[in-house]
Amino acid sequence: MDTEELVTLAMTIQCIPSPTLDEHDRADYLRNEFSRAGLQDVQIDSAGNTLGRIGDSADPAILVSAHMDSIFPRDAVRPAERDGNRLKGPGIGDNALGVAALIGLARELPSMSL
């Protein structure tokens, strides 16, 4: 995933409200993206975490994670804006960029020989 794809994806994710303890919309989005990326056993657990795996479940595991919530309430969400090389908007750095990076990783890892 190149930088422009990452930024575009992060700006999409940033528009999905995800206040603390109310991240279900973003978790659903992440579940769909993980499935589209080819991860297996994609699910949302009882704590609201979105999980998926690559490879055989008997293989050793490495966990890669990012938090989905943002400190901003639902009514504070507005689309992020570009200002030169900067992105501005509620939740773009907390943590839409981290979630976008996870999706990018999920898209790349299945094609790599691990």
C-alpha positions in Angstrom: 0.0 0.0 0.0 1.5 3.3 -1.0 1.2 6.5 1.1 -1.7 7.9 -0.9 -3.7 4.7 -0.4 -3.0 4.8 3.3 -4.1 8.4 3.7 -7.3 7.8 1.6 -8.1 4.8 3.7 -7.4 6.6 7.0 -9.7 9.5 5.9 -12.5 7.0 5.2 -12.0 5.3 8.6 -11.8 8.7 10.4 -15.4 9.4 9.3 -16.7 6.3 11.0 -17.6 7.4 14.6 -15.8 5.3 17.3 -16.0 6.9 20.7 -14.6 4.8 23.5 -16.8 1.8 24.2 -18.9 2.5 21.1 -16.5 1.3 18.4 -18.9 -1.3 16.8 -19.3 0.6 13.5 -15.5 0.8 13.0 -15.1 -2.8 14.1 -17.7 -3.9 11.5 -15.8 -1.9 8.8 -12.5 -3.5 9.9 -14.0 -7.0 9.9 -15.2 -6.5 6.3 -11.8 -5.1 5.2 -9.9 -8.0 6.9 -12.2 -10.5 5.1 -11.7 -8.7 1.7 -7.9 -8.9 2.4 -8.1 -12.7 2.7 -7.6 -13.1 6.4 -9.2 -16.3 7.8 -11.5 -16.7 10.8 -12.3 -13.0 10.9 -14.5 -12.1 13.8 -15.4 -9.6 16.4 -14.8 -11.0 19.9 -16.9 -10.4 23.0 -14.8 -7.3 23.9 -15.3 -5.7 20.5 -11.9 -6.5 19.1 -11.7 -7.4 15.4 -9.5 -10.4 14.8 -8.3 -12.4 11.8 -5.4 -14.7 11.1 -3.1 -15.7 8.3 -2.0 -19.3 7.9 -2.7 -22.4 9.9 -4.2 -21.9 13.3 -1.6 -24.4 14.6 1.3 -22.2 13.5 2.9 -19.8 16.0 1.2 -16.5 16.2 2.3 -12.9 16.0 -0.2 -10.3 17.2 -0.4 -6.9 15.4 -2.9 -4.5 16.9 -4.2 -0.9 17.0 -6.9 0.6 19.0 -10.1 1.5 17.1 -11.6 4.1 19.5 -11.2 7.8 19.5 -11.7 10.4 22.2 -14.2 12.2 20.1 -18.0 11.8 20.6 -20.1 10.7 17.6 -21.4 14.2 17.0 -17.8 15.6 16.7 -17.0 13.5 13.7 -16.4 15.5 10.5 -14.3 14.6 7.5 -10.6 15.2 7.9 -9.0 17.8 5.7 -5.6 18.1 4.0 -3.5 21.1 4.6 -0.4 20.6 2.5 1.3 17.5 3.9 -0.8 17.5 7.0 -4.1 15.9 7.8 -6.5 17.6 10.2 -9.6 16.3 11.7 -11.0 14.6 14.9 -9.6 11.1 15.2 -7.3 11.0 12.1 -4.3 10.4 14.3 -6.3 8.7 17.1 -6.5 6.2 15.6 -7.7 6.1 12.0 -4.1 6.0 10.7 -3.3 3.0 12.9 -6.4 1.1 11.8 -5.6 2.0 8.1 -2.0 0.6 8.6 -3.5 -2.7 10.0 -5.7 -3.0 6.9 -2.7 -2.3 4.7 -0.7 -5.0 6.5 -3.6 -7.4 6.2 -3.6 -6.8 2.5 0.1 -7.3 2.1 0.9 -10.3 4.4 -1.0 -13.0 2.7 1.1 -12.5 -0.5 4.4 -12.7 1.4 6.2 -15.9 2.1 6.5 -16.0 5.9 
